[in-house]
Amino acid sequence: MIAELDLTTPIALGVDIRRNAELAPLTSMKVGGPADLLATVTTVGQMIGLVRWARAQDLPYYVLGGGSNILIADAGIRGLVIHNRLRQVRVDPAPCCVFPDDERPFLYAESGAPMAGAARTSIAEGLSGLEWAVSIPGTVGGAVVGNAGAHGTEIKDNLWGAMIMNAEGDVEEVDAVMLEFAYRTSALKQQLAVKAGFGPVVLSVNFRLEAGDPEKIRARADEYLQHRRRTQPVEPSVGSTFQNPEGDFAGRLIEAAGLKGARSGGVEVSGLHANFIVNPGGVGAGKAADVLELMREIQQVVFERFGVKLEPEVQLVGDW
Ligand SMILES: Cc1cc2nc3c(=O)[nH]c(=O)nc-3n(C[C@H](O)[C@H](O)[C@H](O)COP(=O)(O)OP(=O)(O)OC[C@H]3O[C@@H](n4cnc5c(N)ncnc54)[C@H](O)[C@@H]3O)c2cc1C
């Protein structure tokens, strides 16, 4: 069906669309197979038009941000993968007629903007609230879906609202509270399948930030960045592989089980941080199946040694 699909509409929208396109280079782990169709969108209008077209064709779609919290199967993803490159970010003053006693500005960010870049824009404007995000890979949309966080702060602490295309295909503005954020999840994440489907799409968001001392804001962001560089590997990875179990750290348990350096095919447990599985050779070296095999070995050994069942933090997507 996909081979015969008429691509005139997406092409007329100015969308770059290709058949049987590799996804591994678009992910942080650099593994995984191709998409039947890969479309790259750069404007909100293209995103809305493309999703409406896909829905009209009954063509399931999957939004790919920075690919930094997912593990795509070696067989790839069936249907349409939408590579989100909506990248506008700007600071807007609060409209005084709506907020007469509250001058805190908004940071408007489109969902495909790098989260770290959005954070840097706010810091350059002397705004506080997103310093923690300077070292987070991935996009604003991915961060909102997963309620990303670090250093004791998370997306929900500063998000005012979002413009989304809901699961019925309608564009609507939602308040942050409607997104039901919890630890590394949201109402949006609950609606997203691990295969292409007809789920909601985040288009843009507004953060509400505090004006602060630019020196102190910058110093805090630098400190977080330095901490990252000291404690986390730079090789391709998906970040933390497993969630921290109640009252403990997945990395501590994996290290204590003697698994630092354990290998499967082209991937291995990082020697710097045991909760990171790294793919040092990049695209073409490790396979998604290697990562899954190593994850299973880690789960088994940690369970045998400590009776703790580690739950994956990373989402397995596509044709496993
Ligand atoms: C080295 C490293 C360090 C990391 N450190 C942290 C950390 O400290 N804290 C933390 O929370 N995370 C961390 N992560 C994980 C990851 O960076 C975050 O989860 C990030 O927010 C994911 O964003 P993304 O754009 O890459 O999402 P993706 O991996 O592309 O997608 C994740 C999910 O969100 C969906 N999605 C993405 N964009 C949209 C959209 N616009 N609309 C609808 N659905 C969408 C996707 O379909 C998918 O289901 C780390 C990852 C790495 C590689």
The ligand as a MOL file (V3000), in Angstrom:
LIG
                    3D

  0  0  0     0  0            999 V3000
M  V30 BEGIN CTAB
M  V30 COUNTS 53 58 0 0 0
M  V30 BEGIN ATOM
M  V30 1 C 23.1140 11.3390 27.0080 0
M  V30 2 C 21.6600 11.4480 27.3990 0
M  V30 3 C 21.3270 12.0570 28.5970 0
M  V30 4 C 19.9750 12.1690 28.9800 0
M  V30 5 N 19.6710 12.7810 30.1640 0
M  V30 6 C 18.3840 12.9350 30.5230 0
M  V30 7 C 18.0430 13.6110 31.7360 0
M  V30 8 O 18.8770 14.0750 32.4970 0
M  V30 9 N 16.7240 13.7610 32.0350 0
M  V30 10 C 15.7440 13.2780 31.2210 0
M  V30 11 O 14.5670 13.4660 31.5430 0
M  V30 12 N 16.0400 12.6380 30.0830 0
M  V30 13 C 17.3270 12.4600 29.7030 0
M  V30 14 N 17.6290 11.8110 28.5490 0
M  V30 15 C 16.5590 11.2330 27.7170 0
M  V30 16 C 16.0640 12.1780 26.6080 0
M  V30 17 O 17.0150 13.1510 26.3200 0
M  V30 18 C 14.7720 12.8880 27.0140 0
M  V30 19 O 13.7820 11.9510 27.3240 0
M  V30 20 C 14.2940 13.8120 25.8720 0
M  V30 21 O 13.3720 14.7110 26.4150 0
M  V30 22 C 13.6710 13.0610 24.7140 0
M  V30 23 O 13.3970 13.9840 23.6680 0
M  V30 24 P 13.4740 13.5660 22.1310 0
M  V30 25 O 13.1070 14.7330 21.3180 0
M  V30 26 O 14.7740 12.9300 21.8380 0
M  V30 27 O 12.3030 12.4780 22.0820 0
M  V30 28 P 12.2380 11.1670 21.1740 0
M  V30 29 O 13.1660 10.1350 21.7490 0
M  V30 30 O 12.3950 11.5130 19.7550 0
M  V30 31 O 10.7290 10.7260 21.4490 0
M  V30 32 C 10.3170 10.2890 22.7300 0
M  V30 33 C 8.7950 10.0670 22.6760 0
M  V30 34 O 8.1290 11.3250 22.5090 0
M  V30 35 C 7.3270 11.3330 21.3210 0
M  V30 36 N 7.4270 12.6660 20.7410 0
M  V30 37 C 8.5350 13.3900 20.4900 0
M  V30 38 N 8.2010 14.6110 20.0130 0
M  V30 39 C 6.8440 14.6530 19.9550 0
M  V30 40 C 5.8980 15.6220 19.5380 0
M  V30 41 N 6.2740 16.8310 19.0840 0
M  V30 42 N 4.5850 15.3180 19.6170 0
M  V30 43 C 4.1800 14.0950 20.0670 0
M  V30 44 N 5.0320 13.1290 20.4650 0
M  V30 45 C 6.3510 13.4010 20.4090 0
M  V30 46 C 7.9380 10.2510 20.4290 0
M  V30 47 O 7.0020 9.7500 19.4980 0
M  V30 48 C 8.3430 9.2170 21.4770 0
M  V30 49 O 7.2340 8.4490 21.8810 0
M  V30 50 C 18.9600 11.6650 28.1380 0
M  V30 51 C 19.2950 11.0700 26.9100 0
M  V30 52 C 20.6390 10.9680 26.5350 0
M  V30 53 C 20.9770 10.3480 25.2140 0
M  V30 END ATOM
M  V30 BEGIN BOND
M  V30 1 1 1 2
M  V30 2 1 2 3
M  V30 3 2 2 52
M  V30 4 2 3 4
M  V30 5 1 4 5
M  V30 6 1 4 50
M  V30 7 2 5 6
M  V30 8 1 6 7
M  V30 9 1 6 13
M  V30 10 2 7 8
M  V30 11 1 7 9
M  V30 12 1 9 10
M  V30 13 2 10 11
M  V30 14 1 10 12
M  V30 15 2 12 13
M  V30 16 1 13 14
M  V30 17 1 14 15
M  V30 18 1 14 50
M  V30 19 1 15 16
M  V30 20 1 16 17
M  V30 21 1 16 18
M  V30 22 1 18 19
M  V30 23 1 18 20
M  V30 24 1 20 21
M  V30 25 1 20 22
M  V30 26 1 22 23
M  V30 27 1 23 24
M  V30 28 2 24 25
M  V30 29 1 24 26
M  V30 30 1 24 27
M  V30 31 1 27 28
M  V30 32 2 28 29
M  V30 33 1 28 30
M  V30 34 1 28 31
M  V30 35 1 31 32
M  V30 36 1 32 33
M  V30 37 1 33 34
M  V30 38 1 33 48
M  V30 39 1 34 35
M  V30 40 1 35 36
M  V30 41 1 35 46
M  V30 42 1 36 37
M  V30 43 1 36 45
M  V30 44 2 37 38
M  V30 45 1 38 39
M  V30 46 1 39 40
M  V30 47 2 39 45
M  V30 48 1 40 41
M  V30 49 2 40 42
M  V30 50 1 42 43
M  V30 51 2 43 44
M  V30 52 1 44 45
M  V30 53 1 46 47
M  V30 54 1 46 48
M  V30 55 1 48 49
M  V30 56 2 50 51
M  V30 57 1 51 52
M  V30 58 1 52 53
M  V30 END BOND
M  V30 END CTAB
M  END
